[in-house]
Amino acid sequence: MVDQATRSRMMAAIKGRDTKPEMIVRRGLHRRGFRFRLHDRALPGRPDLIFPRHRAVIFVHGCFWHGHDCPFFRWPKSRPEFWRAKIGANIERDRAARTVLRAADWRVLTVWECAFRGKSPEHGEAALDEAAAWLSGSSGDAEIRGDDSGAG
């Protein structure tokens, strides 16, 4: 356990963009021939990747910060009220952004960090193949998770 000042410094240092999972998705889709824009402030939720040609956006979510129900997410033991409020607000903000994007005829894919954590490189490549197939298709919203539940 670390003191509050150290914990605050550690949490403040966590990046919101260009994270390792985001870079894996960006490089993998670029390698597959997809071209995209990054972090457009004009779109709700500021999606991580924007594919105007496919009228699609991708959010790459960290399991902790977005409250994903997977083995990599655990509620913090210290200051539980603060964290439940913060992560709950993130979840609600994500939901609202998806709703507005859908209403504007954007397709939305959420790729969860756990799709790449603790897995073989082949599993990560399979997740990227799934994202590429989704982009090339015409299906609506989907998500790619690390628990093998797939898109849907």
C-alpha positions as CSV (number, residue, x, y, z in Angstrom):
1,M,0.0,0.0,0.0
2,V,1.3,3.5,-0.9
3,D,0.5,6.8,0.7
4,Q,-2.2,9.1,-0.8
5,A,0.3,11.5,-2.4
6,T,2.2,8.7,-4.1
7,R,-1.1,7.1,-5.4
8,S,-2.3,10.5,-6.7
9,R,1.0,11.0,-8.6
10,M,0.8,7.5,-10.0
11,M,-2.8,7.9,-11.2
12,A,-2.2,11.4,-12.7
13,A,0.6,9.9,-14.8
14,I,-1.7,7.4,-16.6
15,K,-2.2,8.5,-20.2
16,G,-5.6,8.9,-21.9
17,R,-4.4,8.5,-25.5
18,D,-1.7,6.6,-27.3
19,T,-2.0,3.8,-24.8
20,K,-0.5,0.4,-25.5
21,P,-3.8,-1.2,-26.4
22,E,-4.7,1.7,-28.6
23,M,-1.3,1.5,-30.4
24,I,-1.8,-2.2,-31.0
25,V,-5.2,-1.5,-32.6
26,R,-3.9,1.4,-34.7
27,R,-0.8,-0.5,-36.0
28,G,-2.8,-3.7,-36.6
29,L,-5.5,-2.0,-38.6
30,H,-3.1,0.2,-40.5
31,R,-1.2,-3.0,-41.5
32,R,-4.5,-4.3,-42.8
33,G,-4.9,-1.3,-45.1
34,F,-7.3,0.8,-43.1
35,R,-6.7,4.6,-42.8
36,F,-8.2,6.6,-40.1
37,R,-8.2,9.9,-38.1
38,L,-7.4,10.1,-34.4
39,H,-9.3,11.6,-31.5
40,D,-11.7,14.0,-33.3
41,R,-12.9,16.5,-30.8
42,A,-16.0,17.2,-32.9
43,L,-17.4,13.7,-32.3
44,P,-19.1,12.7,-29.1
45,G,-16.7,10.8,-26.7
46,R,-13.7,11.8,-28.9
47,P,-13.3,8.3,-30.5
48,D,-9.8,6.8,-30.6
49,L,-10.0,6.0,-34.3
50,I,-12.4,7.5,-36.9
51,F,-13.0,5.8,-40.3
52,P,-15.1,8.4,-42.3
53,R,-15.1,6.2,-45.4
54,H,-16.8,3.4,-43.4
55,R,-18.8,5.8,-41.2
56,A,-17.4,4.0,-38.2
57,V,-15.5,4.8,-35.0
58,I,-13.5,2.7,-32.6
59,F,-13.1,3.2,-28.9
60,V,-10.2,1.4,-27.3
61,H,-11.2,1.2,-23.6
62,G,-9.1,0.3,-20.6
63,C,-10.9,-2.3,-18.5
64,F,-10.3,-0.4,-15.2
65,W,-11.2,3.1,-16.3
66,H,-14.4,2.0,-18.1
67,G,-15.6,-0.5,-15.6
68,H,-15.4,-3.6,-17.8
69,D,-16.8,-6.8,-16.3
70,C,-13.7,-9.0,-16.9
71,P,-11.0,-10.6,-14.7
72,F,-8.8,-7.5,-15.1
73,F,-11.2,-5.2,-13.4
74,R,-11.5,-4.9,-9.6
75,W,-13.0,-2.2,-7.6
76,P,-10.3,-0.4,-5.6
77,K,-10.4,-1.0,-1.9
78,S,-9.3,2.5,-0.9
79,R,-11.9,5.4,-1.4
80,P,-14.6,3.1,-2.8
81,E,-17.2,5.8,-3.0
82,F,-14.9,8.0,-5.1
83,W,-14.0,5.2,-7.5
84,R,-17.6,4.0,-7.9
85,A,-18.7,7.6,-8.7
86,K,-15.8,8.2,-11.1
87,I,-16.0,4.9,-13.0
88,G,-19.8,5.1,-13.0
89,A,-19.6,8.5,-14.6
90,N,-17.2,7.1,-17.2
91,I,-19.6,4.3,-18.1
92,E,-22.5,6.7,-18.4
93,R,-20.5,9.1,-20.5
94,D,-19.5,6.2,-22.8
95,R,-23.2,5.2,-23.1
96,A,-24.3,8.7,-24.0
97,A,-21.5,9.1,-26.6
98,R,-22.5,5.8,-28.3
99,T,-26.2,6.9,-28.3
100,V,-25.4,10.3,-30.0
101,L,-23.0,8.7,-32.5
102,R,-25.6,6.1,-33.4
103,A,-28.2,8.8,-33.9
104,A,-25.8,10.5,-36.3
105,D,-25.5,7.2,-38.3
106,W,-22.0,6.2,-37.1
107,R,-21.2,2.6,-36.4
108,V,-19.4,2.1,-33.1
109,L,-16.9,-0.6,-32.1
110,T,-15.5,-0.9,-28.6
111,V,-12.3,-2.8,-28.2
112,W,-11.5,-3.7,-24.6
113,E,-7.9,-3.8,-23.3
114,C,-8.4,-7.4,-22.1
115,A,-8.6,-8.5,-25.8
116,F,-4.8,-8.1,-25.8
117,R,-3.7,-8.6,-22.2
118,G,-2.3,-11.9,-21.0
119,K,-3.0,-13.6,-24.3
120,S,-0.9,-15.1,-27.0
121,P,0.0,-12.9,-30.0
122,E,-2.3,-15.0,-32.1
123,H,-5.2,-14.1,-29.9
124,G,-4.5,-10.4,-30.3
125,E,-4.2,-10.9,-34.1
126,A,-7.6,-12.6,-34.0
127,A,-9.1,-9.6,-32.3
128,L,-7.6,-7.3,-34.9
129,D,-9.0,-9.6,-37.7
130,E,-12.4,-9.3,-36.0
131,A,-12.1,-5.5,-36.0
132,A,-11.1,-5.4,-39.7
133,A,-14.0,-7.7,-40.6
134,W,-16.4,-5.4,-38.6
135,L,-15.1,-2.4,-40.4
136,S,-15.4,-4.0,-43.8
137,G,-19.0,-5.2,-43.1
138,S,-22.1,-3.3,-42.5
139,S,-23.1,-4.5,-39.0
140,G,-23.9,-2.0,-36.3
141,D,-22.4,-1.6,-32.9
142,A,-20.1,-4.4,-31.6
143,E,-17.4,-5.0,-29.0
144,I,-14.3,-7.1,-28.9
145,R,-13.5,-8.6,-25.5
146,G,-10.8,-10.7,-24.1
147,D,-13.2,-13.3,-22.6
148,D,-13.9,-14.9,-26.0
149,S,-17.4,-13.5,-26.0
150,G,-16.6,-11.9,-29.4
151,A,-18.4,-9.1,-31.1
152,G,-22.0,-8.4,-30.5
